[in-house]
Amino acid sequence: MTQIGVDITYAATLLKNGELVAIPTETVYGLAANGLNKNAVEEIFRVKGRPSTNPLILHVAGIDQVKTLVQTLYPEAIDLANKFWPGPITMVFPKNKTIPYSTTGGLETVAVRIPNHPLTLDLLRLLDFPLAAPSANLSNRISPTTAKHVYNQLNTKIPYILNGGSCSAGIESTIIGFTNKGPVVYRLGALELSEIEKVIGKISVHPSNQILAPGMFKKHYSPQTPLILTDEVSTILAKNLDKKIGLILFKPSQNYTHPQIKIKYLSTQGSLAEAARNLYSTLHETDEELLDLIVVEKLPDFELGLSINDRLSRAAHIE
């Protein structure tokens, strides 16, 4: 059985021995292992069922540790680190030779961040290596924002879950890289683009399907119940009158009628930050209700709404 607790000394001992530990961050819970230990990293992929070409993020306690892992710290990256670390931004750099290709999905670059969670920062300070940590769930399933979410998917698969309560941001970090043409966003996330642009100026969002960073697979974050993301809720409900439906709305607004419908709201006040914080927990709850279909109202397509819609579009994607 997997244990749940708050003992960072025990968690550190497990990690030093090459084992896996689920850790809390402000974004989602991560499935952590020694990011410099090839065998430990490969165990992450095995437990999650994650494709080996999907790179991992390294989590560290401070900027000095980043300097030991990468070849170049760009000036824009230093500016962003000074402003937002610890916090929900991940940056991509050319890796040095100490980082195994299993951690980077075979890429010559590595994604790094400093998480903003006191328990995990204390844990990282006990270690002399970075923690590779994708979300602590089975591959393509809903990301976990509580220890219970992790336990429900990974019980018996890992020895320990470090319980840090509910994640405050609720969706994954924003990932940014640096190219000859300037900074580029590889994954929309919990840090709004407008906040980044206040520090380093205009940035572009990477348009291609090439996997250059974590979180770029088309199908991701998915419940087991089929999910439809739509801005035409009434039309979808009318086409599925024979089905038990979980309807997830941004905020209390229009009343929808359907013979078999359960409605949940991501925000009571119309707050995108609250919607992000509640997104995965709401998906977990709805997925457990043995419904035929989950219908999600598309959120406003700006700021955090862009990031939430990105997650929902990947959750709805059919291979």
PAGUKOL-625603 format. One record per residue (C-alpha): residue number from 1; residue in one letter; x, y, z. Coordinates in steps of 0.2 Angstrom, whole numbers, plus 2048, in hexadecimal, padded with zeros to 3 digits. Layout:
BEGIN
    n  res    x    y    z
  NUM    A    X    Y    Z
...
This chain:
BEGIN
    n  res    x    y    z
    1    M  800  800  800
    2    T  806  812  7FC
    3    Q  808  81D  80C
    4    I  802  82F  80D
    5    G  80B  83B  819
    6    V  815  84B  81C
    7    D  826  843  820
    8    I  833  84B  815
    9    T  841  842  81C
   10    Y  839  831  818
   11    A  835  838  806
   12    A  847  83E  804
   13    T  84E  82C  809
   14    L  843  824  7FD
   15    L  848  830  7EF
   16    K  85B  82D  7F3
   17    N  858  81B  7F2
   18    G  851  81D  7E0
   19    E  83F  81B  7E4
   20    L  830  825  7DF
   21    V  826  832  7EA
   22    A  817  83C  7E6
   23    I  81A  84E  7EB
   24    P  80F  85D  7EC
   25    T  812  86D  7E2
   26    E  807  87D  7E0
   27    T  802  876  7CE
   28    V  7FF  864  7D0
   29    Y  806  855  7D9
   30    G  816  84E  7D1
   31    L  81C  83C  7D0
   32    A  82E  83F  7D5
   33    A  83F  836  7D4
   34    N  851  83B  7D3
   35    G  852  844  7C2
   36    L  865  83F  7C0
   37    N  861  82C  7C3
   38    K  85D  824  7B3
   39    N  855  815  7BB
   40    A  84B  81F  7C7
   41    V  845  82A  7B8
   42    E  840  81B  7AE
   43    E  836  814  7BD
   44    I  82B  824  7BB
   45    F  827  820  7A9
   46    R  823  80E  7AE
   47    V  818  812  7BC
   48    K  80E  820  7B2
   49    G  80E  816  7A2
   50    R  815  826  79A
   51    P  81D  827  789
   52    S  830  828  78B
   53    T  830  836  77E
   54    N  826  841  78A
   55    P  833  84B  794
   56    L  833  84F  7A6
   57    I  835  85F  7B0
   58    L  843  860  7BD
   59    H  83F  868  7CE
   60    V  84C  871  7D8
   61    A  84D  87B  7E7
   62    G  857  88A  7E1
   63    I  85E  893  7D1
   64    D  870  88E  7D6
   65    Q  86B  87C  7D3
   66    V  864  880  7C2
   67    K  875  887  7BD
   68    T  87C  875  7C0
   69    L  870  86D  7B5
   70    V  870  878  7A5
   71    Q  87C  87E  799
   72    T  875  890  797
   73    L  86A  89B  7A2
   74    Y  863  8A8  796
   75    P  861  8BA  79D
   76    E  84E  8B9  79A
   77    A  84E  8A9  7A5
   78    I  857  8B2  7B3
   79    D  84A  8C0  7B2
   80    L  83C  8B4  7B3
   81    A  844  8A9  7C1
   82    N  846  8B9  7CB
   83    K  834  8BE  7C9
   84    F  82B  8AD  7C9
   85    W  835  89F  7D2
   86    P  830  897  7DD
   87    G  820  896  7D2
   88    P  817  88E  7C3
   89    I  823  891  7B5
   90    T  82E  884  7AD
   91    M  83D  889  7A2
   92    V  846  87F  795
   93    F  858  880  793
   94    P  866  876  78A
   95    K  86A  868  797
   96    N  87B  863  79D
   97    K  882  851  79D
   98    T  87D  84C  7AE
   99    I  86B  84B  7A9
  100    P  866  83B  7A1
  101    Y  85C  83B  791
  102    S  84F  830  79A
  103    T  84B  840  7A3
  104    T  84A  84B  794
  105    G  841  83F  788
  106    G  850  83E  77E
  107    L  851  851  77B
  108    E  861  85C  77D
  109    T  857  868  788
  110    V  850  866  79A
  111    A  841  86E  7A2
  112    V  844  875  7B4
  113    R  83A  87F  7C1
  114    I  83A  883  7D3
  115    P  829  87E  7DA
  116    N  820  889  7E7
  117    H  81B  87D  7F4
  118    P  823  87E  806
  119    L  823  86B  809
  120    T  82B  867  7F8
  121    L  837  875  7F9
  122    D  83D  86E  80A
  123    L  83E  85D  802
  124    L  849  863  7F4
  125    R  855  86C  800
  126    L  858  85B  808
  127    L  85E  854  7F7
  128    D  86D  856  7ED
  129    F  864  852  7DD
  130    P  856  859  7D3
  131    L  845  850  7D3
  132    A  83E  84B  7C2
  133    A  82B  84C  7C5
  134    P  81D  84B  7B8
  135    S  80B  84B  7BF
  136    A  808  83D  7CB
  137    N  7FA  834  7C1
  138    L  7F9  826  7B4
  139    S  7FE  82C  7A3
  140    N  7F0  836  79A
  141    R  7E5  836  7A9
  142    I  7DF  845  7B4
  143    S  7ED  84E  7BD
  144    P  7EC  84D  7D0
  145    T  7EA  85C  7DB
  146    T  7E8  853  7EC
  147    A  7F1  844  7F4
  148    K  7E1  83A  7F2
  149    H  7E1  83D  7DF
  150    V  7F3  835  7DF
  151    Y  7EE  827  7EA
  152    N  7DF  822  7E0
  153    Q  7EA  820  7D0
  154    L  7FB  81A  7D7
  155    N  7F7  810  7E7
  156    T  803  802  7E9
  157    K  80D  808  7DA
  158    I  818  814  7E5
  159    P  81D  814  7F7
  160    Y  819  825  7FD
  161    I  80E  835  7F9
  162    L  814  845  802
  163    N  803  84D  807
  164    G  804  860  804
  165    G  7F1  863  803
  166    S  7E8  86A  7F4
  167    C  7F2  872  7E6
  168    S  7F0  885  7E6
  169    A  7F2  888  7D3
  170    G  7EA  878  7CD
  171    I  7F1  877  7BC
  172    E  802  873  7B6
  173    S  810  880  7B4
  174    T  812  88B  7A4
  175    I  821  885  79A
  176    I  82C  891  791
  177    G  83C  88F  786
  178    F  848  89A  77E
  179    T  84C  89A  76B
  180    N  855  8A5  75E
  181    K  845  8AE  75B
  182    G  841  8B1  76D
  183    P  838  8A9  77C
  184    V  82A  89D  777
  185    V  81D  894  782
  186    Y  81D  882  780
  187    R  80E  87F  78C
  188    L  801  88A  793
  189    G  7FF  889  7A5
  190    A  7FC  891  7B6
  191    L  806  8A0  7B3
  192    E  7FD  8AC  7A7
  193    L  806  8B2  798
  194    S  803  8C4  79B
  195    E  80D  8C2  7AC
  196    I  81C  8BB  7A2
  197    E  81B  8C8  795
  198    K  81C  8D6  7A2
  199    V  82D  8CF  7A6
  200    I  835  8CB  795
  201    G  82A  8D2  788
  202    K  81F  8CA  77B
  203    I  820  8B7  77A
  204    S  819  8AA  76D
  205    V  810  89A  770
  206    H  818  88B  767
  207    P  80C  885  75A
  208    S  813  874  754
  209    N  810  862  75A
  210    Q  822  85F  75C
  211    I  825  859  76E
  212    L  832  866  775
  213    A  82C  866  787
  214    P  821  85D  794
  215    G  80E  85E  791
  216    M  80E  860  77E
  217    F  805  84F  77A
  218    K  7F4  852  772
  219    K  7EB  846  77D
  220    H  7EE  849  790
  221    Y  7E5  84D  7A0
  222    S  7D7  842  79C
  223    P  7C9  83A  7A6
  224    Q  7C3  829  7A2
  225    T  7B2  82F  79E
  226    P  7B1  837  78D
  227    L  7B2  84A  78D
  228    I  7AC  857  781
  229    L  7B2  869  782
  230    T  7A6  875  77A
  231    D  79F  887  779
  232    E  78E  87F  773
  233    V  788  877  783
  234    S  776  876  77F
  235    T  779  86E  76E
  236    I  784  860  776
  237    L  777  85D  783
  238    A  769  85C  776
  239    K  773  84F  76D
  240    N  776  844  77C
  241    L  765  843  785
  242    D  767  830  788
  243    K  777  832  791
  244    K  77C  836  7A3
  245    I  786  846  7A2
  246    G  791  84F  7AE
  247    L  791  862  7A9
  248    I  79F  86D  7AE
  249    L  79D  87F  7AC
  250    F  7A8  88E  7AF
  251    K  79C  897  7BB
  252    P  78A  897  7C0
  253    S  781  89E  7B1
  254    Q  774  897  7A5
  255    N  769  889  7AB
  256    Y  76A  879  7A0
  257    T  75D  86C  79F
  258    H  760  859  79C
  259    P  758  849  7A3
  260    Q  768  843  7AB
  261    I  774  851  7AF
  262    K  780  855  7BD
  263    I  787  867  7BD
  264    K  797  86D  7C5
  265    Y  79F  87F  7C5
  266    L  7B1  882  7C4
  267    S  7AF  893  7CC
  268    T  7A1  89B  7D6
  269    Q  7A7  8AD  7D2
  270    G  7AD  8AB  7C0
  271    S  7BF  8AB  7C5
  272    L  7CB  8A3  7B9
  273    A  7D8  8A0  7C7
  274    E  7CA  897  7D1
  275    A  7C5  88D  7C2
  276    A  7D7  887  7BF
  277    R  7D9  882  7D1
  278    N  7C9  878  7D0
  279    L  7CB  870  7BF
  280    Y  7D3  860  7C2
  281    S  7CA  85C  7D3
  282    T  7BA  85F  7CA
  283    L  7BF  854  7BC
  284    H  7C4  846  7C8
  285    E  7B3  848  7D1
  286    T  7A9  847  7C1
  287    D  7B3  839  7BA
  288    E  7AE  82E  7CA
  289    E  79C  830  7C7
  290    L  79A  823  7BA
  291    L  793  82E  7AD
  292    D  792  82B  79A
  293    L  799  83C  795
  294    I  7A1  84C  79D
  295    V  79D  85C  794
  296    V  7A8  86B  798
  297    E  7A3  87D  794
  298    K  7B2  885  78B
  299    L  7B9  893  796
  300    P  7BD  8A5  790
  301    D  7CC  8A4  784
  302    F  7D8  8B0  78D
  303    E  7E5  8AF  79B
  304    L  7E2  8A0  7A6
  305    G  7D3  89B  79C
  306    L  7DF  897  78E
  307    S  7E9  88B  799
  308    I  7D9  883  79F
  309    N  7D2  881  78E
  310    D  7E3  879  788
  311    R  7E1  86C  796
  312    L  7CF  868  792
  313    S  7D2  867  77F
  314    R  7E0  85A  782
  315    A  7D4  851  78E
  316    A  7C7  850  781
  317    H  7D3  84B  773
  318    I  7D0  83A  76B
  319    E  7DE  831  763
